[in-house]
Amino acid sequence: MRTISQISDELEKLYSELDIVQSMSEELVRLTFNAECKGKYISLLNGKSSVSCPLKPSDSAPLC
């Protein structure tokens, strides 16, 4: 069983990482954490998994 101190340390680390990720650019988050998108990575940090990433122009086929 984890102690309150251990849980507190884990939460502090999580919030610190969340602050760092929120200040990073979308591209930097994808490259640094091998994440699909910044929003999805942040949602994973928050314990949620049902966030979809917006399409980038490079993700879609040309319209010609």
Helices and strands as residue ranges (DSSP letters): H 4-23, H 26-33, H 38-45, G 57-59
